[in-house]
Amino acid sequence: MPEETNPNTITSAIQFWHKLNEEKEVTIKFTKKDGTIRIMRCTLDFNKVPKEDRPKSVDISKILNLIQNAGIIHVYDLDKKGWRSVPFQRVDYLRTRGNVQYKIQPMKRTGVEENVYSRRFNK
């Protein structure tokens, strides 16, 4: 029997990016590199980003490549007024302005990074 997926669960960085893009403004909770918890109101909507902070060009292939290979998503922090890199693997949830909360449960990835992980920690 196939495993059912919860409609309020996001399992991939691409799905996370799509939901963020669709909602225009969300709140996310994630763990920073130094271990501190951060709650951030963010967007990908250029209409909410000051003109001086908007990128001069957008290369979708580079964005998707970064998301797919590194799990990094660049978002605009609406409170601190700047672009931030968010590691998808460390995001706990995404909450929409309509107060719908999506739990983040990354699927286990296979391939290169799994092999690197195995070499580092399973000696």
Biopython code that builds the backbone (N, CA, C, O; Angstrom):
import numpy as np
from Bio.PDB.StructureBuilder import StructureBuilder

atoms = [
    (1, "MET", "N", (0.847, -1.180, 0.000)),
    (1, "MET", "CA", (0.000, 0.000, 0.000)),
    (1, "MET", "C", (0.893, 1.244, 0.000)),
    (1, "MET", "O", (1.795, 1.342, 0.832)),
    (2, "PRO", "N", (0.660, 2.215, -0.931)),
    (2, "PRO", "CA", (1.495, 3.422, -0.963)),
    (2, "PRO", "C", (1.285, 4.280, 0.275)),
    (2, "PRO", "O", (0.185, 4.374, 0.820)),
    (3, "GLU", "N", (2.374, 4.900, 0.697)),
    (3, "GLU", "CA", (2.319, 5.768, 1.869)),
    (3, "GLU", "C", (1.568, 7.050, 1.524)),
    (3, "GLU", "O", (1.834, 7.677, 0.499)),
    (4, "GLU", "N", (0.625, 7.437, 2.389)),
    (4, "GLU", "CA", (-0.129, 8.668, 2.166)),
    (4, "GLU", "C", (0.715, 9.859, 2.577)),
    (4, "GLU", "O", (1.454, 9.802, 3.560)),
    (5, "THR", "N", (0.598, 10.942, 1.812)),
    (5, "THR", "CA", (1.317, 12.153, 2.183)),
    (5, "THR", "C", (0.327, 13.163, 2.731)),
    (5, "THR", "O", (-0.783, 13.311, 2.219)),
    (6, "ASN", "N", (0.738, 13.840, 3.758)),
    (6, "ASN", "CA", (-0.079, 14.872, 4.380)),
    (6, "ASN", "C", (-0.037, 16.109, 3.487)),
    (6, "ASN", "O", (1.052, 16.558, 3.127)),
    (7, "PRO", "N", (-1.195, 16.677, 3.116)),
    (7, "PRO", "CA", (-1.170, 17.861, 2.256)),
    (7, "PRO", "C", (-0.481, 19.069, 2.893)),
    (7, "PRO", "O", (-0.106, 20.005, 2.188)),
    (8, "ASN", "N", (-0.311, 19.058, 4.210)),
    (8, "ASN", "CA", (0.374, 20.155, 4.885)),
    (8, "ASN", "C", (1.811, 19.788, 5.235)),
    (8, "ASN", "O", (2.365, 20.273, 6.221)),
    (9, "THR", "N", (2.406, 18.923, 4.414)),
    (9, "THR", "CA", (3.803, 18.543, 4.587)),
    (9, "THR", "C", (4.552, 18.854, 3.298)),
    (9, "THR", "O", (4.095, 18.522, 2.204)),
    (10, "ILE", "N", (5.698, 19.490, 3.441)),
    (10, "ILE", "CA", (6.563, 19.791, 2.304)),
    (10, "ILE", "C", (7.784, 18.888, 2.424)),
    (10, "ILE", "O", (8.444, 18.853, 3.463)),
    (11, "THR", "N", (8.078, 18.150, 1.339)),
    (11, "THR", "CA", (9.139, 17.153, 1.412)),
    (11, "THR", "C", (10.358, 17.470, 0.538)),
    (11, "THR", "O", (11.359, 16.756, 0.605)),
    (12, "SER", "N", (10.291, 18.520, -0.274)),
    (12, "SER", "CA", (11.450, 18.844, -1.113)),
    (12, "SER", "C", (11.696, 20.348, -1.148)),
    (12, "SER", "O", (10.788, 21.149, -0.924)),
    (13, "ALA", "N", (12.939, 20.710, -1.432)),
    (13, "ALA", "CA", (13.305, 22.122, -1.508)),
    (13, "ALA", "C", (12.575, 22.807, -2.664)),
    (13, "ALA", "O", (12.213, 23.979, -2.556)),
    (14, "ILE", "N", (12.357, 22.090, -3.764)),
    (14, "ILE", "CA", (11.635, 22.662, -4.907)),
    (14, "ILE", "C", (10.186, 22.940, -4.512)),
    (14, "ILE", "O", (9.638, 23.988, -4.853)),
    (15, "GLN", "N", (9.576, 22.015, -3.804)),
    (15, "GLN", "CA", (8.196, 22.200, -3.329)),
    (15, "GLN", "C", (8.121, 23.401, -2.374)),
    (15, "GLN", "O", (7.174, 24.184, -2.433)),
    (16, "PHE", "N", (9.109, 23.539, -1.507)),
    (16, "PHE", "CA", (9.193, 24.662, -0.569)),
    (16, "PHE", "C", (9.285, 25.981, -1.344)),
    (16, "PHE", "O", (8.555, 26.929, -1.056)),
    (17, "TRP", "N", (10.193, 26.034, -2.335)),
    (17, "TRP", "CA", (10.373, 27.232, -3.160)),
    (17, "TRP", "C", (9.081, 27.578, -3.898)),
    (17, "TRP", "O", (8.700, 28.746, -3.980)),
    (18, "HIS", "N", (8.410, 26.561, -4.433)),
    (18, "HIS", "CA", (7.153, 26.783, -5.158)),
    (18, "HIS", "C", (6.085, 27.367, -4.224)),
    (18, "HIS", "O", (5.389, 28.310, -4.599)),
    (19, "LYS", "N", (5.954, 26.818, -3.020)),
    (19, "LYS", "CA", (4.952, 27.308, -2.056)),
    (19, "LYS", "C", (5.268, 28.745, -1.651)),
    (19, "LYS", "O", (4.362, 29.573, -1.555)),
    (20, "LEU", "N", (6.533, 29.046, -1.417)),
    (20, "LEU", "CA", (6.946, 30.399, -1.068)),
    (20, "LEU", "C", (6.620, 31.370, -2.202)),
    (20, "LEU", "O", (6.119, 32.468, -1.963)),
    (21, "ASN", "N", (6.901, 30.966, -3.410)),
    (21, "ASN", "CA", (6.622, 31.787, -4.587)),
    (21, "ASN", "C", (5.106, 32.004, -4.762)),
    (21, "ASN", "O", (4.661, 33.103, -5.094)),
    (22, "GLU", "N", (4.348, 30.967, -4.540)),
    (22, "GLU", "CA", (2.885, 31.012, -4.687)),
    (22, "GLU", "C", (2.234, 31.907, -3.637)),
    (22, "GLU", "O", (1.305, 32.653, -3.946)),
    (23, "GLU", "N", (2.713, 31.838, -2.410)),
    (23, "GLU", "CA", (2.085, 32.561, -1.290)),
    (23, "GLU", "C", (2.495, 34.033, -1.205)),
    (23, "GLU", "O", (1.808, 34.816, -0.548)),
    (24, "LYS", "N", (3.573, 34.421, -1.837)),
    (24, "LYS", "CA", (4.081, 35.802, -1.865)),
    (24, "LYS", "C", (4.754, 36.242, -0.572)),
    (24, "LYS", "O", (5.745, 36.971, -0.619)),
    (25, "GLU", "N", (4.244, 35.820, 0.575)),
    (25, "GLU", "CA", (4.851, 36.168, 1.866)),
    (25, "GLU", "C", (4.540, 35.050, 2.846)),
    (25, "GLU", "O", (3.386, 34.647, 2.991)),
    (26, "VAL", "N", (5.573, 34.548, 3.522)),
    (26, "VAL", "CA", (5.392, 33.483, 4.502)),
    (26, "VAL", "C", (6.272, 33.750, 5.711)),
    (26, "VAL", "O", (7.146, 34.616, 5.689)),
    (27, "THR", "N", (6.022, 32.991, 6.757)),
    (27, "THR", "CA", (6.896, 32.979, 7.924)),
    (27, "THR", "C", (7.504, 31.594, 7.983)),
    (27, "THR", "O", (6.796, 30.593, 7.872)),
    (28, "ILE", "N", (8.815, 31.534, 8.157)),
    (28, "ILE", "CA", (9.482, 30.245, 8.273)),
    (28, "ILE", "C", (10.238, 30.186, 9.585)),
    (28, "ILE", "O", (10.682, 31.203, 10.118)),
    (29, "LYS", "N", (10.373, 28.965, 10.096)),
    (29, "LYS", "CA", (11.183, 28.734, 11.295)),
    (29, "LYS", "C", (12.281, 27.759, 10.891)),
    (29, "LYS", "O", (12.011, 26.692, 10.340)),
    (30, "PHE", "N", (13.530, 28.145, 11.175)),
    (30, "PHE", "CA", (14.650, 27.279, 10.830)),
    (30, "PHE", "C", (15.765, 27.422, 11.848)),
    (30, "PHE", "O", (15.777, 28.344, 12.663)),
    (31, "THR", "N", (16.697, 26.493, 11.782)),
    (31, "THR", "CA", (17.858, 26.511, 12.668)),
    (31, "THR", "C", (19.045, 27.048, 11.880)),
    (31, "THR", "O", (19.401, 26.524, 10.825)),
    (32, "LYS", "N", (19.643, 28.098, 12.411)),
    (32, "LYS", "CA", (20.810, 28.704, 11.763)),
    (32, "LYS", "C", (22.033, 27.801, 11.945)),
    (32, "LYS", "O", (22.026, 26.870, 12.750)),
    (33, "LYS", "N", (23.067, 28.099, 11.187)),
    (33, "LYS", "CA", (24.306, 27.314, 11.218)),
    (33, "LYS", "C", (24.885, 27.222, 12.629)),
    (33, "LYS", "O", (25.441, 26.193, 13.014)),
    (34, "ASP", "N", (24.750, 28.320, 13.407)),
    (34, "ASP", "CA", (25.307, 28.335, 14.765)),
    (34, "ASP", "C", (24.397, 27.656, 15.798)),
    (34, "ASP", "O", (24.708, 27.635, 16.989)),
    (35, "GLY", "N", (23.264, 27.098, 15.325)),
    (35, "GLY", "CA", (22.365, 26.369, 16.212)),
    (35, "GLY", "C", (21.208, 27.180, 16.770)),
    (35, "GLY", "O", (20.316, 26.613, 17.400)),
    (36, "THR", "N", (21.198, 28.493, 16.556)),
    (36, "THR", "CA", (20.099, 29.309, 17.061)),
    (36, "THR", "C", (18.869, 29.145, 16.162)),
    (36, "THR", "O", (18.971, 28.908, 14.958)),
    (37, "ILE", "N", (17.717, 29.282, 16.795)),
    (37, "ILE", "CA", (16.440, 29.174, 16.085)),
    (37, "ILE", "C", (16.077, 30.552, 15.551)),
    (37, "ILE", "O", (16.218, 31.553, 16.253)),
    (38, "ARG", "N", (15.618, 30.600, 14.332)),
    (38, "ARG", "CA", (15.240, 31.878, 13.709)),
    (38, "ARG", "C", (13.853, 31.758, 13.117)),
    (38, "ARG", "O", (13.544, 30.783, 12.432)),
    (39, "ILE", "N", (13.019, 32.745, 13.377)),
    (39, "ILE", "CA", (11.703, 32.862, 12.746)),
    (39, "ILE", "C", (11.768, 34.098, 11.871)),
    (39, "ILE", "O", (12.099, 35.186, 12.342)),
    (40, "MET", "N", (11.451, 33.927, 10.591)),
    (40, "MET", "CA", (11.642, 35.008, 9.625)),
    (40, "MET", "C", (10.428, 35.134, 8.708)),
    (40, "MET", "O", (9.899, 34.152, 8.188)),
    (41, "ARG", "N", (10.014, 36.387, 8.535)),
    (41, "ARG", "CA", (8.990, 36.721, 7.536)),
    (41, "ARG", "C", (9.727, 36.981, 6.238)),
    (41, "ARG", "O", (10.603, 37.844, 6.183)),
    (42, "CYS", "N", (9.377, 36.231, 5.179)),
    (42, "CYS", "CA", (10.149, 36.376, 3.952)),
    (42, "CYS", "C", (9.285, 36.274, 2.701)),
    (42, "CYS", "O", (8.107, 35.923, 2.759)),
    (43, "THR", "N", (9.909, 36.593, 1.566)),
    (43, "THR", "CA", (9.200, 36.609, 0.293)),
    (43, "THR", "C", (10.151, 36.341, -0.860)),
    (43, "THR", "O", (11.371, 36.433, -0.725)),
    (44, "LEU", "N", (9.556, 36.008, -1.999)),
    (44, "LEU", "CA", (10.259, 35.974, -3.282)),
    (44, "LEU", "C", (9.615, 36.976, -4.237)),
    (44, "LEU", "O", (10.054, 37.132, -5.377)),
    (45, "ASP", "N", (8.575, 37.649, -3.762)),
    (45, "ASP", "CA", (7.811, 38.596, -4.581)),
    (45, "ASP", "C", (8.571, 39.922, -4.713)),
    (45, "ASP", "O", (8.719, 40.661, -3.740)),
    (46, "PHE", "N", (9.049, 40.210, -5.927)),
    (46, "PHE", "CA", (9.823, 41.435, -6.143)),
    (46, "PHE", "C", (9.010, 42.696, -5.869)),
    (46, "PHE", "O", (9.598, 43.751, -5.630)),
    (47, "ASN", "N", (7.688, 42.627, -5.894)),
    (47, "ASN", "CA", (6.863, 43.792, -5.561)),
    (47, "ASN", "C", (6.982, 44.157, -4.084)),
    (47, "ASN", "O", (6.670, 45.284, -3.699)),
    (48, "LYS", "N", (7.427, 43.220, -3.259)),
    (48, "LYS", "CA", (7.614, 43.467, -1.824)),
    (48, "LYS", "C", (9.077, 43.787, -1.478)),
    (48, "LYS", "O", (9.392, 44.129, -0.339)),
    (49, "VAL", "N", (9.954, 43.671, -2.467)),
    (49, "VAL", "CA", (11.381, 43.934, -2.270)),
    (49, "VAL", "C", (11.687, 45.350, -2.760)),
    (49, "VAL", "O", (11.329, 45.698, -3.885)),
    (50, "PRO", "N", (12.340, 46.169, -1.938)),
    (50, "PRO", "CA", (12.693, 47.519, -2.396)),
    (50, "PRO", "C", (13.494, 47.457, -3.703)),
    (50, "PRO", "O", (14.294, 46.545, -3.911)),
    (51, "LYS", "N", (13.266, 48.437, -4.569)),
    (51, "LYS", "CA", (13.919, 48.445, -5.887)),
    (51, "LYS", "C", (15.431, 48.301, -5.787)),
    (51, "LYS", "O", (16.040, 47.596, -6.591)),
    (52, "GLU", "N", (16.039, 48.961, -4.812)),
    (52, "GLU", "CA", (17.498, 48.901, -4.694)),
    (52, "GLU", "C", (18.011, 47.511, -4.293)),
    (52, "GLU", "O", (19.194, 47.216, -4.462)),
    (53, "ASP", "N", (17.127, 46.659, -3.762)),
    (53, "ASP", "CA", (17.521, 45.311, -3.354)),
    (53, "ASP", "C", (17.155, 44.232, -4.375)),
    (53, "ASP", "O", (17.512, 43.067, -4.202)),
    (54, "ARG", "N", (16.454, 44.613, -5.424)),
    (54, "ARG", "CA", (16.062, 43.635, -6.436)),
    (54, "ARG", "C", (17.273, 43.250, -7.286)),
    (54, "ARG", "O", (18.097, 44.102, -7.619)),
    (55, "PRO", "N", (17.380, 41.967, -7.635)),
    (55, "PRO", "CA", (18.499, 41.565, -8.499)),
    (55, "PRO", "C", (18.353, 42.170, -9.891)),
    (55, "PRO", "O", (17.240, 42.402, -10.365)),
    (56, "LYS", "N", (19.477, 42.420, -10.534)),
    (56, "LYS", "CA", (19.453, 42.992, -11.880)),
    (56, "LYS", "C", (18.938, 41.983, -12.889)),
    (56, "LYS", "O", (18.310, 42.357, -13.880)),
    (57, "SER", "N", (19.199, 40.704, -12.644)),
    (57, "SER", "CA", (18.687, 39.647, -13.517)),
    (57, "SER", "C", (18.417, 38.407, -12.672)),
    (57, "SER", "O", (18.923, 38.269, -11.558)),
    (58, "VAL", "N", (17.617, 37.520, -13.222)),
    (58, "VAL", "CA", (17.268, 36.284, -12.531)),
    (58, "VAL", "C", (17.570, 35.124, -13.471)),
    (58, "VAL", "O", (17.050, 35.064, -14.584)),
    (59, "ASP", "N", (18.412, 34.210, -13.016)),
    (59, "ASP", "CA", (18.756, 33.029, -13.800)),
    (59, "ASP", "C", (18.094, 31.822, -13.130)),
    (59, "ASP", "O", (18.626, 31.261, -12.172)),
    (60, "ILE", "N", (16.925, 31.432, -13.650)),
    (60, "ILE", "CA", (16.151, 30.349, -13.049)),
    (60, "ILE", "C", (16.950, 29.047, -12.997)),
    (60, "ILE", "O", (16.846, 28.299, -12.025)),
    (61, "SER", "N", (17.740, 28.771, -14.022)),
    (61, "SER", "CA", (18.511, 27.520, -14.016)),
    (61, "SER", "C", (19.517, 27.506, -12.859)),
    (61, "SER", "O", (19.720, 26.463, -12.237)),
    (62, "LYS", "N", (20.150, 28.650, -12.562)),
    (62, "LYS", "CA", (21.089, 28.726, -11.434)),
    (62, "LYS", "C", (20.343, 28.557, -10.107)),
    (62, "LYS", "O", (20.818, 27.872, -9.201)),
    (63, "ILE", "N", (19.177, 29.187, -10.004)),
    (63, "ILE", "CA", (18.373, 29.086, -8.777)),
    (63, "ILE", "C", (17.970, 27.634, -8.537)),
    (63, "ILE", "O", (18.143, 27.112, -7.436)),
    (64, "LEU", "N", (17.434, 26.985, -9.568)),
    (64, "LEU", "CA", (16.990, 25.599, -9.423)),
    (64, "LEU", "C", (18.162, 24.661, -9.151)),
    (64, "LEU", "O", (18.027, 23.700, -8.393)),
    (65, "ASN", "N", (19.297, 24.934, -9.761)),
    (65, "ASN", "CA", (20.482, 24.127, -9.536)),
    (65, "ASN", "C", (20.941, 24.237, -8.077)),
    (65, "ASN", "O", (21.277, 23.229, -7.456)),
    (66, "LEU", "N", (20.955, 25.454, -7.532)),
    (66, "LEU", "CA", (21.342, 25.679, -6.138)),
    (66, "LEU", "C", (20.371, 24.970, -5.192)),
    (66, "LEU", "O", (20.781, 24.353, -4.209)),
    (67, "ILE", "N", (19.083, 25.069, -5.505)),
    (67, "ILE", "CA", (18.067, 24.414, -4.671)),
    (67, "ILE", "C", (18.242, 22.902, -4.724)),
    (67, "ILE", "O", (18.269, 22.238, -3.688)),
    (68, "GLN", "N", (18.360, 22.365, -5.919)),
    (68, "GLN", "CA", (18.426, 20.926, -6.097)),
    (68, "GLN", "C", (19.722, 20.317, -5.560)),
    (68, "GLN", "O", (19.691, 19.264, -4.922)),
    (69, "ASN", "N", (20.844, 20.961, -5.809)),
    (69, "ASN", "CA", (22.125, 20.375, -5.425)),
    (69, "ASN", "C", (22.557, 20.704, -4.004)),
    (69, "ASN", "O", (23.176, 19.870, -3.342)),
    (70, "ALA", "N", (22.249, 21.889, -3.528)),
    (70, "ALA", "CA", (22.712, 22.294, -2.193)),
    (70, "ALA", "C", (21.580, 22.471, -1.183)),
    (70, "ALA", "O", (21.834, 22.571, 0.017)),
    (71, "GLY", "N", (20.326, 22.511, -1.660)),
    (71, "GLY", "CA", (19.203, 22.710, -0.746)),
    (71, "GLY", "C", (19.159, 24.114, -0.165)),
    (71, "GLY", "O", (18.567, 24.332, 0.892)),
    (72, "ILE", "N", (19.784, 25.070, -0.853)),
    (72, "ILE", "CA", (19.807, 26.459, -0.383)),
    (72, "ILE", "C", (18.766, 27.267, -1.148)),
    (72, "ILE", "O", (18.683, 27.198, -2.374)),
    (73, "ILE", "N", (17.982, 28.026, -0.409)),
    (73, "ILE", "CA", (16.964, 28.872, -1.012)),
    (73, "ILE", "C", (17.224, 30.303, -0.561)),
    (73, "ILE", "O", (17.322, 30.580, 0.634)),
    (74, "HIS", "N", (17.333, 31.206, -1.524)),
    (74, "HIS", "CA", (17.527, 32.621, -1.218)),
    (74, "HIS", "C", (16.161, 33.276, -1.099)),
    (74, "HIS", "O", (15.330, 33.175, -2.001)),
    (75, "VAL", "N", (15.938, 33.948, 0.022)),
    (75, "VAL", "CA", (14.674, 34.636, 0.283)),
    (75, "VAL", "C", (14.971, 36.056, 0.749)),
    (75, "VAL", "O", (16.067, 36.355, 1.222)),
    (76, "TYR", "N", (13.986, 36.912, 0.610)),
    (76, "TYR", "CA", (14.139, 38.288, 1.085)),
    (76, "TYR", "C", (13.492, 38.405, 2.459)),
    (76, "TYR", "O", (12.296, 38.154, 2.611)),
    (77, "ASP", "N", (14.283, 38.785, 3.461)),
    (77, "ASP", "CA", (13.808, 38.966, 4.828)),
    (77, "ASP", "C", (13.078, 40.303, 4.900)),
    (77, "ASP", "O", (13.692, 41.360, 4.754)),
    (78, "LEU", "N", (11.770, 40.251, 5.124)),
    (78, "LEU", "CA", (10.949, 41.463, 5.113)),
    (78, "LEU", "C", (11.179, 42.352, 6.332)),
    (78, "LEU", "O", (10.909, 43.552, 6.275)),
    (79, "ASP", "N", (11.666, 41.793, 7.418)),
    (79, "ASP", "CA", (11.903, 42.595, 8.618)),
    (79, "ASP", "C", (13.311, 43.194, 8.651)),
    (79, "ASP", "O", (13.486, 44.352, 9.031)),
    (80, "LYS", "N", (14.308, 42.411, 8.256)),
    (80, "LYS", "CA", (15.694, 42.903, 8.274)),
    (80, "LYS", "C", (16.105, 43.523, 6.948)),
    (80, "LYS", "O", (17.217, 44.034, 6.810)),
    (81, "LYS", "N", (15.202, 43.475, 5.976)),
    (81, "LYS", "CA", (15.403, 44.142, 4.668)),
    (81, "LYS", "C", (16.688, 43.690, 3.977)),
    (81, "LYS", "O", (17.564, 44.498, 3.669)),
    (82, "GLY", "N", (16.778, 42.388, 3.744)),
    (82, "GLY", "CA", (17.938, 41.877, 3.027)),
    (82, "GLY", "C", (17.740, 40.445, 2.584)),
    (82, "GLY", "O", (16.877, 39.737, 3.104)),
    (83, "TRP", "N", (18.545, 40.018, 1.615)),
    (83, "TRP", "CA", (18.496, 38.654, 1.113)),
    (83, "TRP", "C", (19.203, 37.725, 2.085)),
    (83, "TRP", "O", (20.257, 38.064, 2.622)),
    (84, "ARG", "N", (18.620, 36.553, 2.309)),
    (84, "ARG", "CA", (19.181, 35.550, 3.200)),
    (84, "ARG", "C", (19.194, 34.198, 2.505)),
    (84, "ARG", "O", (18.326, 33.901, 1.684)),
    (85, "SER", "N", (20.187, 33.383, 2.842)),
    (85, "SER", "CA", (20.262, 32.006, 2.350)),
    (85, "SER", "C", (19.690, 31.099, 3.428)),
    (85, "SER", "O", (20.123, 31.132, 4.580)),
    (86, "VAL", "N", (18.717, 30.294, 3.040)),
    (86, "VAL", "CA", (18.069, 29.401, 3.994)),
    (86, "VAL", "C", (18.336, 27.957, 3.571)),
    (86, "VAL", "O", (18.007, 27.572, 2.449)),
    (87, "PRO", "N", (18.928, 27.157, 4.456)),
    (87, "PRO", "CA", (19.159, 25.747, 4.149)),
    (87, "PRO", "C", (17.860, 24.957, 4.375)),
    (87, "PRO", "O", (17.378, 24.840, 5.502)),
    (88, "PHE", "N", (17.314, 24.425, 3.292)),
    (88, "PHE", "CA", (16.035, 23.711, 3.373)),
    (88, "PHE", "C", (16.055, 22.610, 4.429)),
    (88, "PHE", "O", (15.060, 22.414, 5.127)),
    (89, "GLN", "N", (17.150, 21.900, 4.558)),
    (89, "GLN", "CA", (17.237, 20.781, 5.505)),
    (89, "GLN", "C", (17.059, 21.219, 6.958)),
    (89, "GLN", "O", (16.794, 20.386, 7.826)),
    (90, "ARG", "N", (17.203, 22.521, 7.233)),
    (90, "ARG", "CA", (17.085, 23.015, 8.611)),
    (90, "ARG", "C", (15.807, 23.816, 8.852)),
    (90, "ARG", "O", (15.665, 24.455, 9.894)),
    (91, "VAL", "N", (14.874, 23.785, 7.896)),
    (91, "VAL", "CA", (13.606, 24.495, 8.072)),
    (91, "VAL", "C", (12.626, 23.588, 8.805)),
    (91, "VAL", "O", (12.460, 22.425, 8.436)),
    (92, "ASP", "N", (11.971, 24.119, 9.849)),
    (92, "ASP", "CA", (10.979, 23.354, 10.613)),
    (92, "ASP", "C", (9.584, 23.485, 10.013)),
    (92, "ASP", "O", (8.864, 22.498, 9.860)),
    (93, "TYR", "N", (9.213, 24.724, 9.675)),
    (93, "TYR", "CA", (7.890, 24.926, 9.091)),
    (93, "TYR", "C", (7.843, 26.174, 8.233)),
    (93, "TYR", "O", (8.717, 27.039, 8.301)),
    (94, "LEU", "N", (6.801, 26.242, 7.428)),
    (94, "LEU", "CA", (6.457, 27.411, 6.624)),
    (94, "LEU", "C", (5.006, 27.719, 6.954)),
    (94, "LEU", "O", (4.149, 26.840, 6.858)),
    (95, "ARG", "N", (4.718, 28.969, 7.345)),
    (95, "ARG", "CA", (3.344, 29.379, 7.676)),
    (95, "ARG", "C", (2.920, 30.488, 6.718)),
    (95, "ARG", "O", (3.638, 31.471, 6.531)),
    (96, "THR", "N", (1.752, 30.320, 6.118)),
    (96, "THR", "CA", (1.241, 31.307, 5.175)),
    (96, "THR", "C", (0.579, 32.459, 5.922)),
    (96, "THR", "O", (0.347, 32.382, 7.128)),
    (97, "ARG", "N", (0.281, 33.520, 5.192)),
    (97, "ARG", "CA", (-0.421, 34.660, 5.808)),
    (97, "ARG", "C", (-1.824, 34.261, 6.244)),
    (97, "ARG", "O", (-2.393, 34.874, 7.147)),
    (98, "GLY", "N", (-2.383, 33.239, 5.606)),
    (98, "GLY", "CA", (-3.704, 32.718, 5.995)),
    (98, "GLY", "C", (-3.621, 31.760, 7.166)),
    (98, "GLY", "O", (-4.608, 31.109, 7.511)),
    (99, "ASN", "N", (-2.437, 31.667, 7.788)),
    (99, "ASN", "CA", (-2.165, 30.871, 8.982)),
    (99, "ASN", "C", (-2.233, 29.358, 8.744)),
    (99, "ASN", "O", (-2.530, 28.593, 9.662)),
    (100, "VAL", "N", (-1.955, 28.936, 7.510)),
    (100, "VAL", "CA", (-1.825, 27.510, 7.229)),
    (100, "VAL", "C", (-0.356, 27.158, 7.422)),
    (100, "VAL", "O", (0.526, 27.772, 6.822)),
    (101, "GLN", "N", (-0.109, 26.177, 8.253)),
    (101, "GLN", "CA", (1.272, 25.805, 8.545)),
    (101, "GLN", "C", (1.622, 24.505, 7.835)),
    (101, "GLN", "O", (0.866, 23.534, 7.875)),
    (102, "TYR", "N", (2.788, 24.506, 7.182)),
    (102, "TYR", "CA", (3.306, 23.333, 6.487)),
    (102, "TYR", "C", (4.526, 22.821, 7.226)),
    (102, "TYR", "O", (5.493, 23.555, 7.431)),
    (103, "LYS", "N", (4.479, 21.577, 7.618)),
    (103, "LYS", "CA", (5.616, 20.944, 8.281)),
    (103, "LYS", "C", (6.634, 20.582, 7.198)),
    (103, "LYS", "O", (6.267, 20.136, 6.111)),
    (104, "ILE", "N", (7.890, 20.777, 7.503)),
    (104, "ILE", "CA", (8.951, 20.445, 6.560)),
    (104, "ILE", "C", (9.547, 19.102, 6.973)),
    (104, "ILE", "O", (10.081, 18.957, 8.073)),
    (105, "GLN", "N", (9.448, 18.131, 6.081)),
    (105, "GLN", "CA", (10.001, 16.796, 6.320)),
    (105, "GLN", "C", (10.768, 16.375, 5.078)),
    (105, "GLN", "O", (10.225, 15.689, 4.212)),
    (106, "PRO", "N", (12.027, 16.782, 4.988)),
    (106, "PRO", "CA", (12.802, 16.425, 3.798)),
    (106, "PRO", "C", (12.883, 14.911, 3.619)),
    (106, "PRO", "O", (13.128, 14.167, 4.569)),
    (107, "MET", "N", (12.672, 14.476, 2.384)),
    (107, "MET", "CA", (12.841, 13.066, 2.070)),
    (107, "MET", "C", (14.328, 12.766, 2.082)),
    (107, "MET", "O", (15.140, 13.633, 1.760)),
    (108, "LYS", "N", (14.685, 11.564, 2.446)),
    (108, "LYS", "CA", (16.102, 11.185, 2.435)),
    (108, "LYS", "C", (16.588, 11.189, 0.997)),
    (108, "LYS", "O", (16.003, 10.550, 0.123)),
    (109, "ARG", "N", (17.668, 11.922, 0.769)),
    (109, "ARG", "CA", (18.246, 12.017, -0.566)),
    (109, "ARG", "C", (19.282, 10.923, -0.739)),
    (109, "ARG", "O", (19.996, 10.568, 0.200)),
    (110, "THR", "N", (19.352, 10.406, -1.921)),
    (110, "THR", "CA", (20.367, 9.414, -2.213)),
    (110, "THR", "C", (21.340, 9.997, -3.209)),
    (110, "THR", "O", (21.044, 10.982, -3.886)),
    (111, "GLY", "N", (22.488, 9.388, -3.292)),
    (111, "GLY", "CA", (23.457, 9.873, -4.266)),
    (111, "GLY", "C", (24.724, 10.349, -3.604)),
    (111, "GLY", "O", (25.162, 9.802, -2.592)),
    (112, "VAL", "N", (25.308, 11.378, -4.190)),
    (112, "VAL", "CA", (26.634, 11.848, -3.796)),
    (112, "VAL", "C", (26.695, 12.244, -2.331)),
    (112, "VAL", "O", (27.583, 11.796, -1.607)),
    (113, "GLU", "N", (25.750, 13.089, -1.877)),
    (113, "GLU", "CA", (25.887, 13.557, -0.501)),
    (113, "GLU", "C", (25.683, 12.438, 0.503)),
    (113, "GLU", "O", (26.225, 12.502, 1.607)),
    (114, "GLU", "N", (24.910, 11.403, 0.149)),
    (114, "GLU", "CA", (24.753, 10.271, 1.051)),
    (114, "GLU", "C", (26.071, 9.521, 1.168)),
    (114, "GLU", "O", (26.452, 9.102, 2.261)),
    (115, "ASN", "N", (26.768, 9.350, 0.055)),
    (115, "ASN", "CA", (28.057, 8.682, 0.076)),
    (115, "ASN", "C", (29.078, 9.479, 0.878)),
    (115, "ASN", "O", (29.865, 8.899, 1.626)),
    (116, "VAL", "N", (29.073, 10.807, 0.729)),
    (116, "VAL", "CA", (29.982, 11.655, 1.485)),
    (116, "VAL", "C", (29.678, 11.524, 2.969)),
    (116, "VAL", "O", (30.595, 11.415, 3.783)),
    (117, "TYR", "N", (28.396, 11.535, 3.327)),
    (117, "TYR", "CA", (27.987, 11.389, 4.718)),
    (117, "TYR", "C", (28.487, 10.049, 5.259)),
    (117, "TYR", "O", (29.042, 9.989, 6.356)),
    (118, "SER", "N", (28.293, 8.996, 4.503)),
    (118, "SER", "CA", (28.701, 7.657, 4.953)),
    (118, "SER", "C", (30.199, 7.598, 5.181)),
    (118, "SER", "O", (30.649, 7.010, 6.164)),
    (119, "ARG", "N", (30.984, 8.199, 4.288)),
    (119, "ARG", "CA", (32.440, 8.175, 4.446)),
    (119, "ARG", "C", (32.869, 8.942, 5.674)),
    (119, "ARG", "O", (33.808, 8.538, 6.359)),
    (120, "ARG", "N", (32.192, 10.055, 5.968)),
    (120, "ARG", "CA", (32.596, 10.902, 7.104)),
    (120, "ARG", "C", (32.265, 10.275, 8.448)),
    (120, "ARG", "O", (33.083, 10.307, 9.366)),
    (121, "PHE", "N", (31.063, 9.703, 8.572)),
    (121, "PHE", "CA", (30.561, 9.318, 9.884)),
    (121, "PHE", "C", (30.474, 7.823, 10.123)),
    (121, "PHE", "O", (30.287, 7.400, 11.264)),
    (122, "ASN", "N", (30.601, 7.032, 9.114)),
    (122, "ASN", "CA", (30.458, 5.597, 9.301)),
    (122, "ASN", "C", (31.776, 4.869, 9.031)),
    (122, "ASN", "O", (31.796, 3.850, 8.341)),
    (123, "LYS", "N", (32.842, 5.380, 9.561)),
    (123, "LYS", "CA", (34.158, 4.752, 9.354)),
    (123, "LYS", "C", (34.342, 3.575, 10.277)),
    (123, "LYS", "O", (35.387, 2.924, 10.246)),
]
sb = StructureBuilder()
sb.init_structure("model")
sb.init_model(0)
sb.init_chain("A")
sb.init_seg("    ")
for serial, (resi, resn, name, xyz) in enumerate(atoms, 1):
    if name == "N":
        sb.init_residue(resn, " ", resi, " ")
    sb.init_atom(name, np.array(xyz, "f"), 0.0, 1.0, " ", f" {name:<3s}", serial, name[0])
structure = sb.get_structure()
